[in-house]
Amino acid sequence: MEADLKKQRKLVQRLTCSVQNYDWGRKGADSLVARLCQLNSGAGVEPDRSYAEFWMGTHESGPSFLVKSGVQNGVSNAGGEDASFKSWLSKNPIVLGDNVLSKWGCDLPFLFKKQIIMEMDGFANPKKLHKLRCSVQNYDWGRLGHESSVAKLVRLNSESKIKLEKPYAEFWMGTHDSGPSFVVQNVGENVAKALSIQAHPDKELAKTLHKLQPNVYKDDNHKPEMALAITDFEALCGFISLQELKIVLQNVPEIVELVGTVDANQVLHINEQDGEEKVKSVVRSIFTQLMTASKEMTTKVVSKLTNRLHMESQVRPLTEKEELVLRLEKQYSADIGVISAFFFNHVKLNPGEALYLGANEPHAYICGECIECMATSDNVVRAGLTPKHRDVETLCSMLTYKQGFPEILKGFPLSPYITRYLPPFDEFEVDSCILREGASALFPAISGPSVFLVTVGEGTMGTGSYKDAITEGDVLFAPANTEISITTSSELQLYRAGVNSRFLQAL
């Protein structure tokens, strides 16, 4: 029996994982998160429910469980018992490795996520099928009214009424000026919601918030995080430079109307030579004044701003930030988060680029698909662009007010098929593995645990003498000191989250 348990602890474990149904997710079968959840666990998809994030880890807000299948070809779940991933780790701490155990105890130190924020614009997704409303030509040789099969097509395509005495000759599908087609925009499907303007507390603040409001702040841990773009990805992140902020105040009078001339002039008259702390103090003051503006004033000023931008768009091209503000206003009208977007860097990631965020840094993910990894926490302090609980006072007091554009990680190659992303946090790193059909890759044994997510294709995962088939939607846990080999039967893409190798190598 003891030998079987030792053998089992060396095996890869299949996991069924949780989904978060935040309102900004896509609904039903349109959601790739819903598809991932269905493939992973066999759960049904509810057509009117939003599917936003797929969670892989031990956090109580979205725990994973070991698959009830016993041992099969090297993949195990403690003999088929229905066990939460966290409880299984507590009973089998050896799988985490000594280094992880000594620092974080009997728990996985990272939380792995697949996240898809709906496109702001339905036209932004080149792979999406779009319904067209087409044109008809009423040449006199066409059949009249309901006798015409072309008329029937028109009625079905556009729900137009058929005129009995009118000839219907040709149904045109294309772009020609004489009979153009139009994209039908399904508002309910294509309207997007950016994530809230938020920050995550450091450990000291997390402990305080959890103690004071445990129903809001679910744990006492910090939450540094990293987002790895799978598609084009947009975010607001960190404060713009002092020079950029001065230009904003000169060009956006609505902000001055909200914050007052005293705070605005403080920014306009301060310089970098006055010292970093003085600059941060001035930025803190004006940002706090903005975020605490009354609802009445905010509604008035956001309306004035958007009306002005719509008018000016007729005579000049808007800046990217101005266009973004109009996009946000469509989703969160009269929200202070709309106008506060001018204070933040507008970051655009290409697929394969990553953005990392430390504690107390403001950010808001706008649109795109990403793999996300973070310390095991669900603590979020929100202040704008959200229907959820806001804690404006805490957010304004906790931010670092560091200015400048964030670092973008390009990743570095571990092998021809594996790229690694190393943020400056001990808890996690992420590997991206893209394999062509018939290729193979090796993940060497390391002294910490790993979680693998298969997002595309099929193949085989091997550890020692064991092999097992893997496919899209599979999530697998590999114990510390386990070498993992991957071979493919089709093009395959997977991601690995693990403890930061810099931390493991430094010990």
MARPAPA-671349 format. One record per residue (C-alpha): residue number from 1; x, y, z; residue in three letters. Coordinates in nm, 3 decimals, always signed. Layout:
<sites>
(NUM (X Y Z) 'ALA') ...
</sites>
This chain:
<sites>
(1 (+0.000 +0.000 +0.000) 'MET') (2 (+0.278 +0.243 +0.097) 'GLU') (3 (+0.461 +0.161 -0.226) 'ALA') (4 (+0.147 +0.239 -0.425) 'ASP') (5 (+0.112 +0.575 -0.251) 'LEU') (6 (+0.473 +0.667 -0.323) 'LYS') (7 (+0.424 +0.566 -0.685) 'LYS') (8 (+0.106 +0.769 -0.707) 'GLN') (9 (+0.276 +1.084 -0.572) 'ARG') (10 (+0.515 +1.074 -0.868) 'LYS') (11 (+0.232 +1.064 -1.120) 'LEU') (12 (+0.074 +1.348 -1.314) 'VAL') (13 (-0.271 +1.436 -1.179) 'GLN') (14 (-0.564 +1.536 -1.398) 'ARG') (15 (-0.768 +1.829 -1.268) 'LEU') (16 (-1.120 +1.953 -1.324) 'THR') (17 (-1.127 +2.327 -1.282) 'CYS') (18 (-1.361 +2.613 -1.203) 'SER') (19 (-1.510 +2.892 -1.410) 'VAL') (20 (-1.599 +3.246 -1.309) 'GLN') (21 (-1.919 +3.393 -1.452) 'ASN') (22 (-1.837 +3.764 -1.431) 'TYR') (23 (-2.070 +3.982 -1.636) 'ASP') (24 (-1.796 +4.097 -1.876) 'TRP') (25 (-1.749 +3.744 -2.013) 'GLY') (26 (-1.903 +3.614 -2.334) 'ARG') (27 (-2.231 +3.430 -2.302) 'LYS') (28 (-2.298 +3.062 -2.357) 'GLY') (29 (-2.150 +2.878 -2.652) 'ALA') (30 (-1.994 +3.200 -2.788) 'ASP') (31 (-1.744 +3.190 -2.500) 'SER') (32 (-1.415 +3.007 -2.546) 'LEU') (33 (-1.395 +2.987 -2.166) 'VAL') (34 (-1.726 +2.798 -2.167) 'ALA') (35 (-1.587 +2.563 -2.431) 'ARG') (36 (-1.273 +2.507 -2.225) 'LEU') (37 (-1.481 +2.435 -1.915) 'CYS') (38 (-1.701 +2.191 -2.107) 'GLN') (39 (-1.401 +2.006 -2.250) 'LEU') (40 (-1.229 +1.998 -1.913) 'ASN') (41 (-1.515 +1.880 -1.693) 'SER') (42 (-1.804 +1.787 -1.920) 'GLY') (43 (-2.016 +2.060 -1.762) 'ALA') (44 (-2.311 +2.188 -1.961) 'GLY') (45 (-2.305 +2.541 -2.101) 'VAL') (46 (-2.591 +2.773 -2.007) 'GLU') (47 (-2.675 +2.993 -2.310) 'PRO') (48 (-2.763 +3.305 -2.110) 'ASP') (49 (-2.474 +3.288 -1.865) 'ARG') (50 (-2.145 +3.478 -1.898) 'SER') (51 (-1.821 +3.278 -1.892) 'TYR') (52 (-1.522 +3.499 -1.811) 'ALA') (53 (-1.232 +3.314 -1.648) 'GLU') (54 (-1.112 +2.954 -1.620) 'PHE') (55 (-0.931 +2.901 -1.288) 'TRP') (56 (-0.666 +2.636 -1.222) 'MET') (57 (-0.545 +2.619 -0.864) 'GLY') (58 (-0.646 +2.591 -0.501) 'THR') (59 (-0.811 +2.923 -0.417) 'HIS') (60 (-1.143 +2.875 -0.240) 'GLU') (61 (-1.316 +3.119 -0.478) 'SER') (62 (-1.259 +2.873 -0.764) 'GLY') (63 (-1.097 +2.547 -0.652) 'PRO') (64 (-0.981 +2.263 -0.874) 'SER') (65 (-1.049 +1.894 -0.807) 'PHE') (66 (-0.871 +1.572 -0.895) 'LEU') (67 (-1.043 +1.376 -1.172) 'VAL') (68 (-1.226 +1.068 -1.045) 'LYS') (69 (-1.058 +0.810 -1.265) 'SER') (70 (-0.807 +0.630 -1.049) 'GLY') (71 (-0.468 +0.546 -1.202) 'VAL') (72 (-0.458 +0.515 -1.578) 'GLN') (73 (-0.142 +0.522 -1.787) 'ASN') (74 (+0.044 +0.728 -1.531) 'GLY') (75 (-0.234 +0.973 -1.454) 'VAL') (76 (-0.383 +0.939 -1.107) 'SER') (77 (-0.624 +1.096 -0.862) 'ASN') (78 (-0.567 +0.922 -0.533) 'ALA') (79 (-0.741 +0.603 -0.629) 'GLY') (80 (-1.056 +0.761 -0.767) 'GLY') (81 (-1.155 +0.946 -0.451) 'GLU') (82 (-1.337 +1.277 -0.498) 'ASP') (83 (-1.077 +1.514 -0.353) 'ALA') (84 (-1.018 +1.884 -0.382) 'SER') (85 (-0.677 +1.971 -0.521) 'PHE') (86 (-0.593 +2.166 -0.205) 'LYS') (87 (-0.686 +1.884 +0.033) 'SER') (88 (-0.489 +1.635 -0.177) 'TRP') (89 (-0.182 +1.862 -0.160) 'LEU') (90 (-0.214 +1.884 +0.218) 'SER') (91 (-0.209 +1.503 +0.237) 'LYS') (92 (+0.074 +1.471 -0.016) 'ASN') (93 (+0.302 +1.770 +0.055) 'PRO') (94 (+0.602 +1.593 -0.096) 'ILE') (95 (+0.468 +1.672 -0.446) 'VAL') (96 (+0.534 +2.044 -0.388) 'LEU') (97 (+0.904 +2.001 -0.323) 'GLY') (98 (+1.106 +2.105 -0.018) 'ASP') (99 (+1.177 +2.460 -0.139) 'ASN') (100 (+0.809 +2.539 -0.193) 'VAL') (101 (+0.705 +2.375 +0.133) 'LEU') (102 (+0.956 +2.575 +0.335) 'SER') (103 (+0.833 +2.909 +0.197) 'LYS') (104 (+0.462 +2.863 +0.129) 'TRP') (105 (+0.356 +2.552 +0.320) 'GLY') (106 (+0.119 +2.283 +0.187) 'CYS') (107 (-0.041 +2.490 -0.085) 'ASP') (108 (+0.019 +2.588 -0.445) 'LEU') (109 (+0.168 +2.940 -0.438) 'PRO') (110 (+0.025 +3.043 -0.775) 'PHE') (111 (-0.316 +3.067 -0.942) 'LEU') (112 (-0.335 +2.997 -1.317) 'PHE') (113 (-0.612 +3.141 -1.536) 'LYS') (114 (-0.739 +3.153 -1.892) 'LYS') (115 (-0.921 +3.480 -1.946) 'GLN') (116 (-1.112 +3.622 -2.241) 'ILE') (117 (-1.238 +3.978 -2.228) 'ILE') (118 (-1.500 +4.039 -2.494) 'MET') (119 (-1.395 +4.242 -2.796) 'GLU') (120 (-1.485 +4.607 -2.772) 'MET') (121 (-1.588 +4.596 -3.135) 'ASP') (122 (-1.732 +4.298 -3.315) 'GLY') (123 (-1.526 +4.391 -3.622) 'PHE') (124 (-1.201 +4.354 -3.424) 'ALA') (125 (-1.200 +3.975 -3.443) 'ASN') (126 (-1.092 +3.866 -3.793) 'PRO') (127 (-1.186 +3.502 -3.725) 'LYS') (128 (-1.543 +3.581 -3.628) 'LYS') (129 (-1.826 +3.505 -3.872) 'LEU') (130 (-2.034 +3.812 -3.946) 'HIS') (131 (-2.394 +3.814 -4.064) 'LYS') (132 (-2.458 +4.036 -4.368) 'LEU') (133 (-2.769 +4.226 -4.474) 'ARG') (134 (-2.762 +4.229 -4.852) 'CYS') (135 (-2.910 +4.431 -5.138) 'SER') (136 (-3.169 +4.358 -5.405) 'VAL') (137 (-3.191 +4.483 -5.763) 'GLN') (138 (-3.542 +4.560 -5.888) 'ASN') (139 (-3.483 +4.533 -6.262) 'TYR') (140 (-3.810 +4.522 -6.456) 'ASP') (141 (-3.746 +4.171 -6.583) 'TRP') (142 (-3.771 +4.029 -6.231) 'GLY') (143 (-4.074 +3.843 -6.099) 'ARG') (144 (-4.327 +4.045 -5.903) 'LEU') (145 (-4.376 +4.031 -5.529) 'GLY') (146 (-4.427 +3.693 -5.364) 'HIS') (147 (-4.384 +3.512 -5.698) 'GLU') (148 (-4.012 +3.593 -5.685) 'SER') (149 (-3.769 +3.362 -5.507) 'SER') (150 (-3.534 +3.661 -5.484) 'VAL') (151 (-3.804 +3.845 -5.288) 'ALA') (152 (-3.822 +3.552 -5.047) 'LYS') (153 (-3.445 +3.575 -4.993) 'LEU') (154 (-3.475 +3.947 -4.923) 'VAL') (155 (-3.751 +3.889 -4.667) 'ARG') (156 (-3.554 +3.613 -4.489) 'LEU') (157 (-3.226 +3.804 -4.498) 'ASN') (158 (-3.344 +4.148 -4.387) 'SER') (159 (-3.702 +4.096 -4.268) 'GLU') (160 (-3.811 +4.359 -4.522) 'SER') (161 (-4.172 +4.367 -4.638) 'LYS') (162 (-4.235 +4.246 -4.992) 'ILE') (163 (-4.413 +4.489 -5.226) 'LYS') (164 (-4.657 +4.296 -5.442) 'LEU') (165 (-4.626 +4.514 -5.755) 'GLU') (166 (-4.246 +4.547 -5.745) 'LYS') (167 (-4.011 +4.324 -5.949) 'PRO') (168 (-3.733 +4.142 -5.762) 'TYR') (169 (-3.453 +4.040 -5.999) 'ALA') (170 (-3.115 +3.990 -5.829) 'GLU') (171 (-2.988 +3.941 -5.472) 'PHE') (172 (-2.641 +4.100 -5.436) 'TRP') (173 (-2.385 +3.995 -5.174) 'MET') (174 (-2.071 +4.207 -5.179) 'GLY') (175 (-1.926 +4.556 -5.161) 'THR') (176 (-2.015 +4.719 -5.493) 'HIS') (177 (-2.160 +5.069 -5.460) 'ASP') (178 (-2.460 +4.973 -5.671) 'SER') (179 (-2.570 +4.712 -5.418) 'GLY') (180 (-2.357 +4.705 -5.102) 'PRO') (181 (-2.395 +4.462 -4.813) 'SER') (182 (-2.390 +4.567 -4.448) 'PHE') (183 (-2.261 +4.388 -4.140) 'VAL') (184 (-2.540 +4.310 -3.896) 'VAL') (185 (-2.413 +4.404 -3.553) 'GLN') (186 (-2.574 +4.202 -3.276) 'ASN') (187 (-2.546 +4.447 -2.990) 'VAL') (188 (-2.597 +4.188 -2.720) 'GLY') (189 (-2.321 +3.971 -2.859) 'GLU') (190 (-2.058 +4.225 -2.960) 'ASN') (191 (-2.076 +4.484 -2.686) 'VAL') (192 (-1.778 +4.443 -2.457) 'ALA') (193 (-1.701 +4.534 -2.101) 'LYS') (194 (-1.357 +4.625 -1.986) 'ALA') (195 (-1.249 +4.500 -1.647) 'LEU') (196 (-1.260 +4.745 -1.358) 'SER') (197 (-0.995 +5.001 -1.271) 'ILE') (198 (-0.832 +4.814 -0.987) 'GLN') (199 (-0.521 +4.733 -0.790) 'ALA') (200 (-0.412 +4.444 -0.571) 'HIS') (201 (-0.286 +4.506 -0.217) 'PRO') (202 (+0.057 +4.415 -0.084) 'ASP') (203 (+0.077 +4.153 +0.191) 'LYS') (204 (+0.054 +4.395 +0.481) 'GLU') (205 (-0.253 +4.572 +0.342) 'LEU') (206 (-0.411 +4.241 +0.237) 'ALA') (207 (-0.397 +4.118 +0.596) 'LYS') (208 (-0.562 +4.438 +0.720) 'THR') (209 (-0.836 +4.437 +0.456) 'LEU') (210 (-0.912 +4.069 +0.507) 'HIS') (211 (-0.944 +4.122 +0.881) 'LYS') (212 (-1.173 +4.425 +0.841) 'LEU') (213 (-1.387 +4.302 +0.548) 'GLN') (214 (-1.346 +3.925 +0.498) 'PRO') (215 (-1.661 +3.912 +0.285) 'ASN') (216 (-1.503 +4.153 +0.034) 'VAL') (217 (-1.133 +4.068 +0.062) 'TYR') (218 (-1.132 +3.689 +0.059) 'LYS') (219 (-0.778 +3.616 +0.178) 'ASP') (220 (-0.475 +3.778 +0.338) 'ASP') (221 (-0.230 +3.734 +0.051) 'ASN') (222 (-0.084 +3.975 -0.201) 'HIS') (223 (-0.157 +3.930 -0.571) 'LYS') (224 (+0.121 +4.020 -0.814) 'PRO') (225 (+0.017 +3.900 -1.158) 'GLU') (226 (+0.116 +3.858 -1.522) 'MET') (227 (-0.097 +3.854 -1.838) 'ALA') (228 (+0.039 +3.675 -2.146) 'LEU') (229 (-0.143 +3.780 -2.462) 'ALA') (230 (-0.283 +3.505 -2.683) 'ILE') (231 (-0.455 +3.754 -2.916) 'THR') (232 (-0.407 +4.128 -2.956) 'ASP') (233 (-0.460 +4.256 -2.603) 'PHE') (234 (-0.531 +4.600 -2.457) 'GLU') (235 (-0.495 +4.728 -2.103) 'ALA') (236 (-0.464 +5.041 -1.898) 'LEU') (237 (-0.163 +5.009 -1.669) 'CYS') (238 (+0.020 +5.251 -1.442) 'GLY') (239 (+0.031 +5.629 -1.453) 'PHE') (240 (+0.150 +5.823 -1.755) 'ILE') (241 (+0.460 +6.041 -1.720) 'SER') (242 (+0.446 +6.386 -1.564) 'LEU') (243 (+0.497 +6.551 -1.902) 'GLN') (244 (+0.213 +6.349 -2.054) 'GLU') (245 (-0.014 +6.437 -1.761) 'LEU') (246 (+0.055 +6.807 -1.815) 'LYS') (247 (-0.049 +6.772 -2.180) 'ILE') (248 (-0.368 +6.592 -2.072) 'VAL') (249 (-0.464 +6.877 -1.837) 'LEU') (250 (-0.400 +7.131 -2.112) 'GLN') (251 (-0.611 +6.940 -2.366) 'ASN') (252 (-0.893 +6.797 -2.151) 'VAL') (253 (-1.065 +7.089 -1.976) 'PRO') (254 (-1.328 +6.854 -1.836) 'GLU') (255 (-1.068 +6.706 -1.599) 'ILE') (256 (-0.981 +7.052 -1.466) 'VAL') (257 (-1.353 +7.116 -1.416) 'GLU') (258 (-1.373 +6.803 -1.198) 'LEU') (259 (-1.055 +6.843 -0.994) 'VAL') (260 (-1.038 +7.221 -0.968) 'GLY') (261 (-0.768 +7.466 -1.073) 'THR') (262 (-0.563 +7.429 -0.754) 'VAL') (263 (-0.478 +7.061 -0.811) 'ASP') (264 (-0.444 +7.113 -1.185) 'ALA') (265 (-0.199 +7.401 -1.139) 'ASN') (266 (+0.008 +7.197 -0.893) 'GLN') (267 (+0.068 +6.943 -1.170) 'VAL') (268 (+0.129 +7.208 -1.436) 'LEU') (269 (+0.393 +7.388 -1.228) 'HIS') (270 (+0.585 +7.096 -1.079) 'ILE') (271 (+0.895 +6.946 -1.246) 'ASN') (272 (+1.094 +6.626 -1.213) 'GLU') (273 (+1.368 +6.830 -1.046) 'GLN') (274 (+1.136 +6.883 -0.748) 'ASP') (275 (+1.195 +6.520 -0.654) 'GLY') (276 (+1.016 +6.190 -0.703) 'GLU') (277 (+0.825 +6.199 -0.374) 'GLU') (278 (+0.697 +6.553 -0.436) 'LYS') (279 (+0.578 +6.454 -0.784) 'VAL') (280 (+0.405 +6.144 -0.646) 'LYS') (281 (+0.233 +6.356 -0.381) 'SER') (282 (+0.095 +6.595 -0.643) 'VAL') (283 (-0.023 +6.309 -0.866) 'VAL') (284 (-0.185 +6.141 -0.565) 'ARG') (285 (-0.369 +6.462 -0.480) 'SER') (286 (-0.514 +6.524 -0.827) 'ILE') (287 (-0.603 +6.158 -0.884) 'PHE') (288 (-0.780 +6.135 -0.547) 'THR') (289 (-0.968 +6.457 -0.623) 'GLN') (290 (-1.079 +6.309 -0.955) 'LEU') (291 (-1.186 +5.969 -0.821) 'MET') (292 (-1.384 +6.119 -0.531) 'THR') (293 (-1.580 +6.366 -0.743) 'ALA') (294 (-1.955 +6.363 -0.681) 'SER') (295 (-2.178 +6.143 -0.894) 'LYS') (296 (-2.365 +6.451 -1.015) 'GLU') (297 (-2.049 +6.628 -1.130) 'MET') (298 (-1.909 +6.310 -1.285) 'THR') (299 (-2.225 +6.252 -1.488) 'THR') (300 (-2.223 +6.611 -1.612) 'LYS') (301 (-1.854 +6.620 -1.702) 'VAL') (302 (-1.838 +6.277 -1.870) 'VAL') (303 (-2.137 +6.376 -2.084) 'SER') (304 (-1.970 +6.706 -2.174) 'LYS') (305 (-1.646 +6.526 -2.260) 'LEU') (306 (-1.804 +6.265 -2.485) 'THR') (307 (-2.020 +6.523 -2.663) 'ASN') (308 (-1.713 +6.733 -2.733) 'ARG') (309 (-1.515 +6.437 -2.865) 'LEU') (310 (-1.800 +6.330 -3.093) 'HIS') (311 (-1.818 +6.683 -3.236) 'MET') (312 (-1.441 +6.715 -3.278) 'GLU') (313 (-1.421 +6.375 -3.449) 'SER') (314 (-1.604 +6.538 -3.742) 'GLN') (315 (-1.317 +6.782 -3.804) 'VAL') (316 (-1.004 +6.602 -3.678) 'ARG') (317 (-0.883 +6.248 -3.609) 'PRO') (318 (-0.916 +6.161 -3.243) 'LEU') (319 (-0.616 +6.032 -3.051) 'THR') (320 (-0.609 +5.665 -2.950) 'GLU') (321 (-0.677 +5.762 -2.588) 'LYS') (322 (-0.976 +5.975 -2.691) 'GLU') (323 (-1.116 +5.688 -2.897) 'GLU') (324 (-1.066 +5.456 -2.601) 'LEU') (325 (-1.255 +5.695 -2.373) 'VAL') (326 (-1.551 +5.688 -2.612) 'LEU') (327 (-1.539 +5.309 -2.619) 'ARG') (328 (-1.540 +5.291 -2.241) 'LEU') (329 (-1.824 +5.542 -2.215) 'GLU') (330 (-2.048 +5.315 -2.423) 'LYS') (331 (-2.018 +5.052 -2.152) 'GLN') (332 (-1.993 +5.260 -1.838) 'TYR') (333 (-2.173 +5.587 -1.907) 'SER') (334 (-2.131 +5.851 -1.636) 'ALA') (335 (-1.857 +5.644 -1.468) 'ASP') (336 (-1.552 +5.820 -1.327) 'ILE') (337 (-1.342 +5.540 -1.475) 'GLY') (338 (-1.414 +5.677 -1.824) 'VAL') (339 (-1.237 +6.007 -1.765) 'ILE') (340 (-0.969 +5.859 -1.537) 'SER') (341 (-0.843 +5.656 -1.835) 'ALA') (342 (-0.654 +5.971 -1.939) 'PHE') (343 (-0.425 +5.922 -1.636) 'PHE') (344 (-0.307 +5.572 -1.734) 'PHE') (345 (-0.081 +5.418 -1.996) 'ASN') (346 (-0.274 +5.256 -2.282) 'HIS') (347 (-0.083 +4.932 -2.338) 'VAL') (348 (-0.126 +4.718 -2.649) 'LYS') (349 (+0.025 +4.369 -2.648) 'LEU') (350 (+0.088 +4.154 -2.951) 'ASN') (351 (+0.028 +3.779 -2.918) 'PRO') (352 (+0.322 +3.632 -2.727) 'GLY') (353 (+0.395 +3.947 -2.525) 'GLU') (354 (+0.333 +3.971 -2.151) 'ALA') (355 (+0.263 +4.242 -1.898) 'LEU') (356 (+0.333 +4.205 -1.526) 'TYR') (357 (+0.190 +4.404 -1.237) 'LEU') (358 (+0.319 +4.439 -0.885) 'GLY') (359 (+0.117 +4.521 -0.576) 'ALA') (360 (-0.057 +4.860 -0.555) 'ASN') (361 (-0.034 +4.933 -0.929) 'GLU') (362 (-0.354 +5.053 -1.103) 'PRO') (363 (-0.471 +4.868 -1.411) 'HIS') (364 (-0.773 +4.766 -1.615) 'ALA') (365 (-0.780 +4.499 -1.885) 'TYR') (366 (-0.979 +4.627 -2.181) 'ILE') (367 (-1.009 +4.351 -2.439) 'CYS') (368 (-0.840 +4.040 -2.573) 'GLY') (369 (-0.753 +3.685 -2.475) 'GLU') (370 (-0.477 +3.603 -2.230) 'CYS') (371 (-0.321 +3.348 -2.003) 'ILE') (372 (-0.293 +3.496 -1.656) 'GLU') (373 (-0.089 +3.383 -1.358) 'CYS') (374 (-0.062 +3.533 -1.012) 'MET') (375 (+0.003 +3.462 -0.649) 'ALA') (376 (-0.282 +3.262 -0.496) 'THR') (377 (-0.520 +3.542 -0.405) 'SER') (378 (-0.852 +3.693 -0.510) 'ASP') (379 (-0.805 +4.035 -0.352) 'ASN') (380 (-0.914 +4.323 -0.575) 'VAL') (381 (-0.962 +4.688 -0.476) 'VAL') (382 (-1.188 +4.853 -0.736) 'ARG') (383 (-1.268 +5.217 -0.805) 'ALA') (384 (-1.418 +5.252 -1.152) 'GLY') (385 (-1.566 +5.079 -1.459) 'LEU') (386 (-1.753 +4.826 -1.250) 'THR') (387 (-2.096 +4.750 -1.104) 'PRO') (388 (-1.920 +4.573 -0.814) 'LYS') (389 (-1.818 +4.703 -0.473) 'HIS') (390 (-1.592 +5.009 -0.494) 'ARG') (391 (-1.340 +5.111 -0.233) 'ASP') (392 (-1.216 +5.442 -0.374) 'VAL') (393 (-1.056 +5.564 -0.052) 'GLU') (394 (-0.848 +5.249 -0.014) 'THR') (395 (-0.742 +5.245 -0.379) 'LEU') (396 (-0.632 +5.608 -0.381) 'CYS') (397 (-0.434 +5.565 -0.059) 'SER') (398 (-0.262 +5.238 -0.155) 'MET') (399 (-0.124 +5.318 -0.501) 'LEU') (400 (+0.249 +5.370 -0.553) 'THR') (401 (+0.190 +5.655 -0.802) 'TYR') (402 (+0.493 +5.538 -0.994) 'LYS') (403 (+0.491 +5.691 -1.341) 'GLN') (404 (+0.611 +5.564 -1.676) 'GLY') (405 (+0.536 +5.292 -1.929) 'PHE') (406 (+0.541 +4.935 -1.791) 'PRO') (407 (+0.795 +4.674 -1.898) 'GLU') (408 (+0.675 +4.435 -2.168) 'ILE') (409 (+0.812 +4.079 -2.153) 'LEU') (410 (+0.888 +3.916 -2.487) 'LYS') (411 (+0.986 +3.585 -2.328) 'GLY') (412 (+1.304 +3.391 -2.399) 'PHE') (413 (+1.342 +3.051 -2.570) 'PRO') (414 (+1.409 +2.741 -2.361) 'LEU') (415 (+1.398 +2.523 -2.673) 'SER') (416 (+1.274 +2.558 -3.032) 'PRO') (417 (+0.916 +2.514 -2.909) 'TYR') (418 (+0.910 +2.654 -2.554) 'ILE') (419 (+0.919 +3.022 -2.453) 'THR') (420 (+0.949 +3.126 -2.089) 'ARG') (421 (+0.813 +3.442 -1.922) 'TYR') (422 (+0.983 +3.534 -1.595) 'LEU') (423 (+0.828 +3.818 -1.392) 'PRO') (424 (+1.010 +3.955 -1.084) 'PRO') (425 (+0.794 +3.755 -0.841) 'PHE') (426 (+0.889 +3.434 -0.658) 'ASP') (427 (+0.550 +3.267 -0.685) 'GLU') (428 (+0.525 +3.201 -1.057) 'PHE') (429 (+0.649 +3.187 -1.415) 'GLU') (430 (+0.475 +3.080 -1.737) 'VAL') (431 (+0.595 +2.873 -2.033) 'ASP') (432 (+0.429 +2.878 -2.374) 'SER') (433 (+0.473 +2.561 -2.581) 'CYS') (434 (+0.364 +2.552 -2.947) 'ILE') (435 (+0.438 +2.227 -3.130) 'LEU') (436 (+0.384 +2.134 -3.493) 'ARG') (437 (+0.242 +1.793 -3.580) 'GLU') (438 (+0.491 +1.514 -3.507) 'GLY') (439 (+0.718 +1.734 -3.294) 'ALA') (440 (+0.821 +1.676 -2.933) 'SER') (441 (+0.933 +1.886 -2.637) 'ALA') (442 (+1.086 +1.817 -2.298) 'LEU') (443 (+1.021 +2.001 -1.972) 'PHE') (444 (+1.317 +1.911 -1.747) 'PRO') (445 (+1.258 +1.811 -1.385) 'ALA') (446 (+1.257 +2.111 -1.151) 'ILE') (447 (+1.232 +2.136 -0.773) 'SER') (448 (+0.882 +2.288 -0.778) 'GLY') (449 (+0.534 +2.187 -0.902) 'PRO') (450 (+0.379 +2.268 -1.241) 'SER') (451 (+0.029 +2.300 -1.386) 'VAL') (452 (-0.024 +2.238 -1.758) 'PHE') (453 (-0.317 +2.362 -1.969) 'LEU') (454 (-0.376 +2.227 -2.321) 'VAL') (455 (-0.552 +2.487 -2.536) 'THR') (456 (-0.515 +2.348 -2.889) 'VAL') (457 (-0.464 +2.006 -3.045) 'GLY') (458 (-0.384 +1.656 -2.930) 'GLU') (459 (-0.076 +1.468 -2.820) 'GLY') (460 (+0.084 +1.256 -2.551) 'THR') (461 (+0.229 +1.351 -2.213) 'MET') (462 (+0.490 +1.121 -2.067) 'GLY') (463 (+0.662 +1.094 -1.731) 'THR') (464 (+0.911 +0.814 -1.682) 'GLY') (465 (+0.766 +0.496 -1.831) 'SER') (466 (+0.409 +0.631 -1.827) 'TYR') (467 (+0.229 +0.801 -2.113) 'LYS') (468 (-0.120 +0.939 -2.154) 'ASP') (469 (-0.317 +1.112 -2.426) 'ALA') (470 (-0.382 +1.484 -2.382) 'ILE') (471 (-0.619 +1.711 -2.571) 'THR') (472 (-0.773 +2.057 -2.563) 'GLU') (473 (-0.922 +2.136 -2.222) 'GLY') (474 (-0.696 +1.903 -2.025) 'ASP') (475 (-0.538 +2.044 -1.709) 'VAL') (476 (-0.263 +1.842 -1.543) 'LEU') (477 (-0.056 +1.880 -1.228) 'PHE') (478 (+0.307 +1.762 -1.234) 'ALA') (479 (+0.483 +1.710 -0.899) 'PRO') (480 (+0.822 +1.859 -0.820) 'ALA') (481 (+1.122 +1.676 -0.966) 'ASN') (482 (+0.917 +1.527 -1.251) 'THR') (483 (+1.046 +1.535 -1.608) 'GLU') (484 (+0.764 +1.583 -1.860) 'ILE') (485 (+0.782 +1.491 -2.229) 'SER') (486 (+0.527 +1.603 -2.487) 'ILE') (487 (+0.474 +1.450 -2.831) 'THR') (488 (+0.205 +1.552 -3.079) 'THR') (489 (-0.041 +1.385 -3.312) 'SER') (490 (-0.154 +1.726 -3.443) 'SER') (491 (-0.044 +2.084 -3.394) 'GLU') (492 (-0.055 +2.135 -3.018) 'LEU') (493 (-0.043 +2.437 -2.790) 'GLN') (494 (-0.013 +2.427 -2.413) 'LEU') (495 (+0.090 +2.650 -2.127) 'TYR') (496 (+0.276 +2.565 -1.809) 'ARG') (497 (+0.264 +2.760 -1.484) 'ALA') (498 (+0.522 +2.691 -1.217) 'GLY') (499 (+0.716 +2.847 -0.931) 'VAL') (500 (+0.963 +3.107 -1.056) 'ASN') (501 (+1.284 +2.929 -1.156) 'SER') (502 (+1.496 +3.220 -1.032) 'ARG') (503 (+1.362 +3.152 -0.682) 'PHE') (504 (+1.424 +2.778 -0.713) 'LEU') (505 (+1.777 +2.823 -0.848) 'GLN') (506 (+1.872 +3.078 -0.583) 'ALA') (507 (+1.825 +2.826 -0.301) 'LEU') 
</sites>
